[in-house]
Amino acid sequence: MYHKKKERIYISDLLSDPAVQYPAYYTLSNHMCKNEMLLSALEMLHGFDFDGLCVPKKYEEIFSAFSSGAFPIYKEKYIVGYFGGKMMYLESIGWKGMPVTASIFELDNWLL
């Protein structure tokens, strides 16, 4: 069985002085390591640079962002992706399934 090789993206390689240093790296596939939209979202999250982002007014805006290839930010803490019909959030070890809680339905927890 063939396993795709994973790489680590270190935050210190993306930003010289990150505002948020934890986690120090993310483990991602080669394809995801080259995804400009994901790298941009990581820079915004770890630089705490949310000036260009806005809170969505309706849920459709979140799924429209997913469709366009963007990675919304949830609770100013997680990058969220939509893969295979599932919302997933990024941790240092890779993508994990996002649990459905009441707070996921509050639009003020999202940044696009």
N, CA, C and O atoms as CSV, one atom per row, in Angstrom:
chain,resi,resn,atom,element,x,y,z
A,1,MET,N,N,0.842,-1.191,0.000
A,1,MET,CA,C,0.000,0.000,0.000
A,1,MET,C,C,0.878,1.241,0.000
A,1,MET,O,O,1.849,1.321,0.752
A,2,TYR,N,N,0.538,2.196,-0.834
A,2,TYR,CA,C,1.308,3.417,-0.981
A,2,TYR,C,C,0.763,4.504,-0.056
A,2,TYR,O,O,-0.428,4.812,-0.090
A,3,HIS,N,N,1.630,5.081,0.767
A,3,HIS,CA,C,1.238,6.180,1.645
A,3,HIS,C,C,1.861,7.469,1.115
A,3,HIS,O,O,3.056,7.528,0.826
A,4,LYS,N,N,1.043,8.473,0.998
A,4,LYS,CA,C,1.554,9.753,0.529
A,4,LYS,C,C,2.457,10.355,1.601
A,4,LYS,O,O,2.146,10.320,2.792
A,5,LYS,N,N,3.565,10.900,1.159
A,5,LYS,CA,C,4.527,11.492,2.081
A,5,LYS,C,C,3.982,12.820,2.606
A,5,LYS,O,O,3.427,13.622,1.854
A,6,LYS,N,N,4.148,13.031,3.881
A,6,LYS,CA,C,3.718,14.272,4.518
A,6,LYS,C,C,4.947,15.126,4.833
A,6,LYS,O,O,6.039,14.611,5.074
A,7,GLU,N,N,4.743,16.415,4.824
A,7,GLU,CA,C,5.807,17.365,5.149
A,7,GLU,C,C,5.346,18.271,6.281
A,7,GLU,O,O,4.153,18.385,6.564
A,8,ARG,N,N,6.303,18.901,6.911
A,8,ARG,CA,C,5.989,19.872,7.957
A,8,ARG,C,C,6.194,21.279,7.421
A,8,ARG,O,O,7.217,21.591,6.811
A,9,ILE,N,N,5.202,22.117,7.664
A,9,ILE,CA,C,5.336,23.548,7.371
A,9,ILE,C,C,5.561,24.229,8.716
A,9,ILE,O,O,4.698,24.195,9.593
A,10,TYR,N,N,6.719,24.841,8.865
A,10,TYR,CA,C,7.041,25.539,10.113
A,10,TYR,C,C,6.572,26.983,10.022
A,10,TYR,O,O,6.813,27.665,9.025
A,11,ILE,N,N,5.907,27.437,11.061
A,11,ILE,CA,C,5.403,28.815,11.104
A,11,ILE,C,C,6.551,29.808,11.005
A,11,ILE,O,O,6.400,30.867,10.396
A,12,SER,N,N,7.691,29.481,11.593
A,12,SER,CA,C,8.851,30.375,11.531
A,12,SER,C,C,9.352,30.560,10.100
A,12,SER,O,O,10.016,31.555,9.811
A,13,ASP,N,N,9.045,29.616,9.192
A,13,ASP,CA,C,9.407,29.770,7.782
A,13,ASP,C,C,8.435,30.689,7.047
A,13,ASP,O,O,8.799,31.312,6.050
A,14,LEU,N,N,7.190,30.774,7.544
A,14,LEU,CA,C,6.180,31.633,6.916
A,14,LEU,C,C,6.259,33.074,7.422
A,14,LEU,O,O,6.120,34.019,6.646
A,15,LEU,N,N,6.482,33.233,8.720
A,15,LEU,CA,C,6.499,34.565,9.354
A,15,LEU,C,C,7.749,34.721,10.206
A,15,LEU,O,O,8.140,33.798,10.921
A,16,SER,N,N,8.371,35.885,10.128
A,16,SER,CA,C,9.582,36.111,10.932
A,16,SER,C,C,9.253,36.354,12.405
A,16,SER,O,O,10.036,35.992,13.283
A,17,ASP,N,N,8.099,36.965,12.678
A,17,ASP,CA,C,7.718,37.245,14.057
A,17,ASP,C,C,6.229,36.939,14.254
A,17,ASP,O,O,5.413,37.858,14.313
A,18,PRO,N,N,5.870,35.655,14.356
A,18,PRO,CA,C,4.449,35.310,14.480
A,18,PRO,C,C,3.853,35.762,15.813
A,18,PRO,O,O,4.503,35.670,16.854
A,19,ALA,N,N,2.624,36.246,15.771
A,19,ALA,CA,C,1.920,36.648,16.994
A,19,ALA,C,C,1.486,35.422,17.788
A,19,ALA,O,O,1.458,35.450,19.018
A,20,VAL,N,N,1.149,34.350,17.081
A,20,VAL,CA,C,0.748,33.086,17.703
A,20,VAL,C,C,1.748,32.039,17.241
A,20,VAL,O,O,1.840,31.751,16.047
A,21,GLN,N,N,2.500,31.469,18.178
A,21,GLN,CA,C,3.556,30.540,17.808
A,21,GLN,C,C,3.173,29.077,17.984
A,21,GLN,O,O,3.947,28.190,17.624
A,22,TYR,N,N,1.997,28.813,18.528
A,22,TYR,CA,C,1.575,27.426,18.713
A,22,TYR,C,C,0.455,27.102,17.760
A,22,TYR,O,O,-0.471,27.907,17.661
A,23,PRO,N,N,0.458,26.035,17.077
A,23,PRO,CA,C,1.552,25.065,16.979
A,23,PRO,C,C,2.695,25.607,16.135
A,23,PRO,O,O,2.503,26.489,15.298
A,24,ALA,N,N,3.861,25.078,16.361
A,24,ALA,CA,C,5.057,25.559,15.661
A,24,ALA,C,C,5.104,25.067,14.225
A,24,ALA,O,O,5.802,25.654,13.398
A,25,TYR,N,N,4.371,23.994,13.909
A,25,TYR,CA,C,4.364,23.445,12.563
A,25,TYR,C,C,3.042,22.727,12.304
A,25,TYR,O,O,2.283,22.424,13.224
A,26,TYR,N,N,2.795,22.467,11.023
A,26,TYR,CA,C,1.640,21.684,10.585
A,26,TYR,C,C,2.145,20.581,9.661
A,26,TYR,O,O,3.011,20.825,8.821
A,27,THR,N,N,1.618,19.388,9.808
A,27,THR,CA,C,1.980,18.255,8.958
A,27,THR,C,C,0.935,18.140,7.852
A,27,THR,O,O,-0.246,17.918,8.120
A,28,LEU,N,N,1.387,18.296,6.603
A,28,LEU,CA,C,0.479,18.323,5.457
A,28,LEU,C,C,1.053,17.542,4.283
A,28,LEU,O,O,2.249,17.252,4.234
A,29,SER,N,N,0.188,17.211,3.351
A,29,SER,CA,C,0.626,16.556,2.124
A,29,SER,C,C,1.423,17.543,1.279
A,29,SER,O,O,1.337,18.756,1.473
A,30,ASN,N,N,2.203,17.006,0.338
A,30,ASN,CA,C,2.981,17.864,-0.564
A,30,ASN,C,C,2.076,18.841,-1.299
A,30,ASN,O,O,2.423,20.010,-1.468
A,31,HIS,N,N,0.918,18.362,-1.735
A,31,HIS,CA,C,-0.042,19.203,-2.459
A,31,HIS,C,C,-0.503,20.369,-1.588
A,31,HIS,O,O,-0.532,21.512,-2.046
A,32,MET,N,N,-0.863,20.088,-0.340
A,32,MET,CA,C,-1.347,21.144,0.558
A,32,MET,C,C,-0.236,22.125,0.946
A,32,MET,O,O,-0.505,23.301,1.190
A,33,CYS,N,N,0.997,21.650,1.004
A,33,CYS,CA,C,2.122,22.531,1.342
A,33,CYS,C,C,2.340,23.605,0.283
A,33,CYS,O,O,2.954,24.637,0.554
A,34,LYS,N,N,1.836,23.358,-0.920
A,34,LYS,CA,C,1.997,24.309,-2.029
A,34,LYS,C,C,0.735,25.123,-2.289
A,34,LYS,O,O,0.720,25.954,-3.196
A,35,ASN,N,N,-0.312,24.903,-1.519
A,35,ASN,CA,C,-1.584,25.598,-1.718
A,35,ASN,C,C,-1.468,27.038,-1.192
A,35,ASN,O,O,-1.373,27.266,0.014
A,36,GLU,N,N,-1.479,27.994,-2.116
A,36,GLU,CA,C,-1.294,29.406,-1.757
A,36,GLU,C,C,-2.388,29.935,-0.828
A,36,GLU,O,O,-2.111,30.733,0.067
A,37,MET,N,N,-3.637,29.489,-1.042
A,37,MET,CA,C,-4.730,29.963,-0.189
A,37,MET,C,C,-4.554,29.457,1.238
A,37,MET,O,O,-4.832,30.188,2.189
A,38,LEU,N,N,-4.103,28.231,1.398
A,38,LEU,CA,C,-3.866,27.687,2.735
A,38,LEU,C,C,-2.696,28.402,3.401
A,38,LEU,O,O,-2.782,28.759,4.576
A,39,LEU,N,N,-1.618,28.612,2.679
A,39,LEU,CA,C,-0.467,29.314,3.240
A,39,LEU,C,C,-0.834,30.737,3.655
A,39,LEU,O,O,-0.383,31.227,4.690
A,40,SER,N,N,-1.651,31.389,2.843
A,40,SER,CA,C,-2.110,32.740,3.180
A,40,SER,C,C,-2.959,32.727,4.453
A,40,SER,O,O,-2.810,33.601,5.307
A,41,ALA,N,N,-3.852,31.734,4.583
A,41,ALA,CA,C,-4.687,31.625,5.784
A,41,ALA,C,C,-3.820,31.365,7.015
A,41,ALA,O,O,-4.089,31.908,8.086
A,42,LEU,N,N,-2.789,30.546,6.870
A,42,LEU,CA,C,-1.879,30.284,7.995
A,42,LEU,C,C,-1.135,31.550,8.411
A,42,LEU,O,O,-0.947,31.809,9.600
A,43,GLU,N,N,-0.718,32.329,7.428
A,43,GLU,CA,C,-0.029,33.585,7.736
A,43,GLU,C,C,-0.956,34.549,8.465
A,43,GLU,O,O,-0.541,35.206,9.419
A,44,MET,N,N,-2.221,34.639,8.020
A,44,MET,CA,C,-3.182,35.516,8.702
A,44,MET,C,C,-3.441,35.054,10.126
A,44,MET,O,O,-3.475,35.864,11.052
A,45,LEU,N,N,-3.625,33.744,10.299
A,45,LEU,CA,C,-3.928,33.194,11.616
A,45,LEU,C,C,-2.768,33.401,12.585
A,45,LEU,O,O,-2.980,33.852,13.710
A,46,HIS,N,N,-1.566,33.083,12.172
A,46,HIS,CA,C,-0.417,33.184,13.072
A,46,HIS,C,C,0.122,34.601,13.191
A,46,HIS,O,O,0.831,34.917,14.147
A,47,GLY,N,N,-0.204,35.451,12.238
A,47,GLY,CA,C,0.162,36.858,12.332
A,47,GLY,C,C,-0.917,37.683,13.006
A,47,GLY,O,O,-0.741,38.879,13.238
A,48,PHE,N,N,-2.042,37.039,13.321
A,48,PHE,CA,C,-3.225,37.693,13.879
A,48,PHE,C,C,-3.592,38.918,13.042
A,48,PHE,O,O,-3.903,39.987,13.568
A,49,ASP,N,N,-3.546,38.727,11.728
A,49,ASP,CA,C,-3.832,39.787,10.763
A,49,ASP,C,C,-5.190,39.507,10.125
A,49,ASP,O,O,-5.275,38.908,9.053
A,50,PHE,N,N,-6.248,39.948,10.799
A,50,PHE,CA,C,-7.608,39.662,10.335
A,50,PHE,C,C,-8.272,40.878,9.699
A,50,PHE,O,O,-9.489,40.887,9.514
A,51,ASP,N,N,-7.490,41.907,9.360
A,51,ASP,CA,C,-8.056,43.146,8.815
A,51,ASP,C,C,-8.833,42.930,7.527
A,51,ASP,O,O,-9.884,43.543,7.341
A,52,GLY,N,N,-8.350,42.083,6.638
A,52,GLY,CA,C,-9.012,41.870,5.355
A,52,GLY,C,C,-10.148,40.866,5.415
A,52,GLY,O,O,-10.800,40.612,4.402
A,53,LEU,N,N,-10.395,40.293,6.577
A,53,LEU,CA,C,-11.432,39.266,6.716
A,53,LEU,C,C,-12.703,39.857,7.303
A,53,LEU,O,O,-12.677,40.903,7.950
A,54,CYS,N,N,-13.818,39.172,7.067
A,54,CYS,CA,C,-15.088,39.645,7.613
A,54,CYS,C,C,-15.889,38.468,8.158
A,54,CYS,O,O,-15.651,37.313,7.805
A,55,VAL,N,N,-16.829,38.785,9.013
A,55,VAL,CA,C,-17.746,37.787,9.560
A,55,VAL,C,C,-18.850,37.575,8.532
A,55,VAL,O,O,-19.432,38.546,8.050
A,56,PRO,N,N,-19.149,36.323,8.185
A,56,PRO,CA,C,-20.207,36.092,7.190
A,56,PRO,C,C,-21.578,36.489,7.713
A,56,PRO,O,O,-21.842,36.430,8.914
A,57,LYS,N,N,-22.449,36.896,6.791
A,57,LYS,CA,C,-23.808,37.281,7.164
A,57,LYS,C,C,-24.777,36.106,7.078
A,57,LYS,O,O,-25.830,36.109,7.716
A,58,LYS,N,N,-24.411,35.098,6.278
A,58,LYS,CA,C,-25.250,33.897,6.166
A,58,LYS,C,C,-24.358,32.690,5.900
A,58,LYS,O,O,-23.220,32.831,5.455
A,59,TYR,N,N,-24.886,31.511,6.177
A,59,TYR,CA,C,-24.116,30.272,6.075
A,59,TYR,C,C,-23.621,29.988,4.671
A,59,TYR,O,O,-22.559,29.390,4.496
A,60,GLU,N,N,-24.366,30.406,3.682
A,60,GLU,CA,C,-23.989,30.159,2.297
A,60,GLU,C,C,-22.626,30.755,1.971
A,60,GLU,O,O,-21.900,30.226,1.130
A,61,GLU,N,N,-22.275,31.858,2.635
A,61,GLU,CA,C,-20.982,32.493,2.392
A,61,GLU,C,C,-19.829,31.582,2.812
A,61,GLU,O,O,-18.780,31.575,2.167
A,62,ILE,N,N,-20.015,30.817,3.882
A,62,ILE,CA,C,-18.972,29.891,4.339
A,62,ILE,C,C,-18.758,28.800,3.293
A,62,ILE,O,O,-17.619,28.494,2.940
A,63,PHE,N,N,-19.844,28.214,2.799
A,63,PHE,CA,C,-19.723,27.147,1.814
A,63,PHE,C,C,-19.277,27.676,0.460
A,63,PHE,O,O,-18.645,26.952,-0.309
A,64,SER,N,N,-19.593,28.907,0.166
A,64,SER,CA,C,-19.095,29.527,-1.058
A,64,SER,C,C,-17.571,29.692,-0.970
A,64,SER,O,O,-16.860,29.497,-1.956
A,65,ALA,N,N,-17.086,30.052,0.214
A,65,ALA,CA,C,-15.634,30.161,0.414
A,65,ALA,C,C,-14.967,28.799,0.227
A,65,ALA,O,O,-13.913,28.704,-0.402
A,66,PHE,N,N,-15.575,27.751,0.770
A,66,PHE,CA,C,-15.044,26.399,0.570
A,66,PHE,C,C,-14.989,26.060,-0.915
A,66,PHE,O,O,-13.992,25.522,-1.397
A,67,SER,N,N,-16.062,26.374,-1.638
A,67,SER,CA,C,-16.142,26.061,-3.068
A,67,SER,C,C,-15.078,26.793,-3.875
A,67,SER,O,O,-14.585,26.274,-4.876
A,68,SER,N,N,-14.731,27.985,-3.444
A,68,SER,CA,C,-13.723,28.762,-4.167
A,68,SER,C,C,-12.295,28.339,-3.819
A,68,SER,O,O,-11.336,28.839,-4.406
A,69,GLY,N,N,-12.158,27.415,-2.863
A,69,GLY,CA,C,-10.829,26.946,-2.486
A,69,GLY,C,C,-10.235,27.668,-1.300
A,69,GLY,O,O,-9.090,27.414,-0.926
A,70,ALA,N,N,-11.005,28.573,-0.698
A,70,ALA,CA,C,-10.514,29.330,0.459
A,70,ALA,C,C,-10.608,28.482,1.726
A,70,ALA,O,O,-11.293,27.460,1.762
A,71,PHE,N,N,-9.917,28.923,2.741
A,71,PHE,CA,C,-9.906,28.251,4.033
A,71,PHE,C,C,-10.351,29.237,5.101
A,71,PHE,O,O,-9.541,30.039,5.566
A,72,PRO,N,N,-11.622,29.200,5.502
A,72,PRO,CA,C,-12.103,30.102,6.548
A,72,PRO,C,C,-11.398,29.852,7.875
A,72,PRO,O,O,-10.829,28.785,8.104
A,73,ILE,N,N,-11.449,30.852,8.736
A,73,ILE,CA,C,-10.863,30.751,10.076
A,73,ILE,C,C,-12.009,30.678,11.070
A,73,ILE,O,O,-12.961,31.455,11.002
A,74,TYR,N,N,-11.903,29.736,11.992
A,74,TYR,CA,C,-12.947,29.503,12.991
A,74,TYR,C,C,-12.439,29.894,14.366
A,74,TYR,O,O,-11.400,29.415,14.820
A,75,LYS,N,N,-13.194,30.780,15.030
A,75,LYS,CA,C,-12.895,31.241,16.394
A,75,LYS,C,C,-11.487,31.807,16.529
A,75,LYS,O,O,-10.888,31.711,17.600
A,76,GLU,N,N,-10.953,32.389,15.471
A,76,GLU,CA,C,-9.603,32.957,15.452
A,76,GLU,C,C,-8.574,31.972,15.978
A,76,GLU,O,O,-7.581,32.357,16.595
A,77,LYS,N,N,-8.834,30.670,15.719
A,77,LYS,CA,C,-7.968,29.636,16.267
A,77,LYS,C,C,-7.653,28.529,15.261
A,77,LYS,O,O,-6.565,27.954,15.305
A,78,TYR,N,N,-8.580,28.221,14.359
A,78,TYR,CA,C,-8.416,27.091,13.455
A,78,TYR,C,C,-8.643,27.482,12.001
A,78,TYR,O,O,-9.499,28.311,11.691
A,79,ILE,N,N,-7.870,26.876,11.124
A,79,ILE,CA,C,-8.112,26.934,9.684
A,79,ILE,C,C,-9.068,25.786,9.384
A,79,ILE,O,O,-8.856,24.667,9.852
A,80,VAL,N,N,-10.122,26.049,8.607
A,80,VAL,CA,C,-11.111,25.015,8.311
A,80,VAL,C,C,-11.141,24.754,6.811
A,80,VAL,O,O,-11.140,25.681,6.001
A,81,GLY,N,N,-11.167,23.474,6.462
A,81,GLY,CA,C,-11.281,23.045,5.074
A,81,GLY,C,C,-12.490,22.151,4.912
A,81,GLY,O,O,-13.064,21.682,5.894
A,82,TYR,N,N,-12.876,21.918,3.669
A,82,TYR,CA,C,-14.032,21.078,3.364
A,82,TYR,C,C,-13.582,20.027,2.368
A,82,TYR,O,O,-13.348,20.328,1.198
A,83,PHE,N,N,-13.459,18.777,2.841
A,83,PHE,CA,C,-12.933,17.692,2.025
A,83,PHE,C,C,-13.878,16.502,2.081
A,83,PHE,O,O,-14.261,16.066,3.167
A,84,GLY,N,N,-14.252,15.979,0.942
A,84,GLY,CA,C,-15.090,14.786,0.879
A,84,GLY,C,C,-16.403,14.923,1.618
A,84,GLY,O,O,-16.882,13.957,2.213
A,85,GLY,N,N,-16.994,16.110,1.592
A,85,GLY,CA,C,-18.275,16.331,2.261
A,85,GLY,C,C,-18.158,16.514,3.755
A,85,GLY,O,O,-19.168,16.473,4.458
A,86,LYS,N,N,-16.938,16.719,4.268
A,86,LYS,CA,C,-16.741,16.911,5.712
A,86,LYS,C,C,-15.963,18.188,5.975
A,86,LYS,O,O,-15.005,18.507,5.270
A,87,MET,N,N,-16.389,18.916,7.004
A,87,MET,CA,C,-15.601,20.053,7.461
A,87,MET,C,C,-14.507,19.516,8.364
A,87,MET,O,O,-14.750,18.686,9.240
A,88,MET,N,N,-13.288,20.010,8.131
A,88,MET,CA,C,-12.147,19.561,8.916
A,88,MET,C,C,-11.337,20.774,9.345
A,88,MET,O,O,-11.260,21.770,8.627
A,89,TYR,N,N,-10.735,20.679,10.524
A,89,TYR,CA,C,-9.891,21.765,10.999
A,89,TYR,C,C,-8.448,21.284,11.059
A,89,TYR,O,O,-8.185,20.090,11.205
A,90,LEU,N,N,-7.520,22.224,10.945
A,90,LEU,CA,C,-6.104,21.895,10.852
A,90,LEU,C,C,-5.445,21.980,12.217
A,90,LEU,O,O,-5.510,23.007,12.892
A,91,GLU,N,N,-4.808,20.883,12.611
A,91,GLU,CA,C,-3.978,20.832,13.808
A,91,GLU,C,C,-2.558,20.521,13.369
A,91,GLU,O,O,-2.317,20.277,12.186
A,92,SER,N,N,-1.630,20.527,14.288
A,92,SER,CA,C,-0.237,20.306,13.906
A,92,SER,C,C,-0.021,18.929,13.275
A,92,SER,O,O,0.874,18.778,12.443
A,93,ILE,N,N,-0.807,17.935,13.644
A,93,ILE,CA,C,-0.625,16.594,13.085
A,93,ILE,C,C,-1.385,16.403,11.776
A,93,ILE,O,O,-1.275,15.346,11.154
A,94,GLY,N,N,-2.136,17.380,11.353
A,94,GLY,CA,C,-2.880,17.299,10.096
A,94,GLY,C,C,-4.345,17.647,10.278
A,94,GLY,O,O,-4.735,18.238,11.285
A,95,TRP,N,N,-5.153,17.275,9.292
A,95,TRP,CA,C,-6.576,17.597,9.279
A,95,TRP,C,C,-7.345,16.631,10.177
A,95,TRP,O,O,-7.102,15.424,10.155
A,96,LYS,N,N,-8.279,17.174,10.972
A,96,LYS,CA,C,-9.135,16.362,11.836
A,96,LYS,C,C,-10.588,16.736,11.569
A,96,LYS,O,O,-10.890,17.881,11.232
A,97,GLY,N,N,-11.480,15.772,11.722
A,97,GLY,CA,C,-12.904,16.025,11.540
A,97,GLY,C,C,-13.404,17.037,12.560
A,97,GLY,O,O,-13.044,16.975,13.736
A,98,MET,N,N,-14.222,17.956,12.111
A,98,MET,CA,C,-14.724,19.015,12.983
A,98,MET,C,C,-15.998,18.555,13.680
A,98,MET,O,O,-16.980,18.226,13.016
A,99,PRO,N,N,-15.994,18.530,15.006
A,99,PRO,CA,C,-17.209,18.120,15.730
A,99,PRO,C,C,-18.300,19.180,15.583
A,99,PRO,O,O,-18.020,20.378,15.596
A,100,VAL,N,N,-19.507,18.737,15.446
A,100,VAL,CA,C,-20.625,19.661,15.299
A,100,VAL,C,C,-21.132,20.019,16.690
A,100,VAL,O,O,-21.693,19.191,17.408
A,101,THR,N,N,-20.918,21.268,17.039
A,101,THR,CA,C,-21.387,21.791,18.321
A,101,THR,C,C,-22.255,23.010,18.041
A,101,THR,O,O,-22.339,23.470,16.903
A,102,ALA,N,N,-22.886,23.521,19.057
A,102,ALA,CA,C,-23.748,24.697,18.888
A,102,ALA,C,C,-22.941,25.899,18.394
A,102,ALA,O,O,-23.456,26.701,17.615
A,103,SER,N,N,-21.694,26.037,18.830
A,103,SER,CA,C,-20.904,27.210,18.458
A,103,SER,C,C,-20.546,27.236,16.979
A,103,SER,O,O,-20.240,28.299,16.439
A,104,ILE,N,N,-20.577,26.093,16.319
A,104,ILE,CA,C,-20.268,26.056,14.885
A,104,ILE,C,C,-21.341,26.787,14.071
A,104,ILE,O,O,-21.082,27.230,12.953
A,105,PHE,N,N,-22.536,26.908,14.633
A,105,PHE,CA,C,-23.644,27.572,13.934
A,105,PHE,C,C,-23.724,29.070,14.230
A,105,PHE,O,O,-24.586,29.758,13.683
A,106,GLU,N,N,-22.851,29.576,15.074
A,106,GLU,CA,C,-22.817,31.016,15.360
A,106,GLU,C,C,-21.905,31.684,14.342
A,106,GLU,O,O,-20.702,31.425,14.319
A,107,LEU,N,N,-22.464,32.532,13.511
A,107,LEU,CA,C,-21.703,33.149,12.425
A,107,LEU,C,C,-20.557,34.022,12.923
A,107,LEU,O,O,-19.558,34.168,12.217
A,108,ASP,N,N,-20.669,34.615,14.134
A,108,ASP,CA,C,-19.579,35.470,14.602
A,108,ASP,C,C,-18.330,34.678,14.947
A,108,ASP,O,O,-17.300,35.285,15.240
A,109,ASN,N,N,-18.369,33.355,14.927
A,109,ASN,CA,C,-17.181,32.545,15.179
A,109,ASN,C,C,-16.356,32.315,13.916
A,109,ASN,O,O,-15.283,31.714,13.977
A,110,TRP,N,N,-16.847,32.789,12.778
A,110,TRP,CA,C,-16.185,32.551,11.492
A,110,TRP,C,C,-15.602,33.832,10.915
A,110,TRP,O,O,-16.156,34.916,11.094
A,111,LEU,N,N,-14.481,33.693,10.224
A,111,LEU,CA,C,-13.878,34.801,9.476
A,111,LEU,C,C,-13.615,34.308,8.059
A,111,LEU,O,O,-13.062,33.227,7.854
A,112,LEU,N,N,-14.021,35.121,7.084
A,112,LEU,CA,C,-13.805,34.794,5.666
A,112,LEU,C,C,-12.939,35.839,5.015
A,112,LEU,O,O,-12.644,35.742,3.824
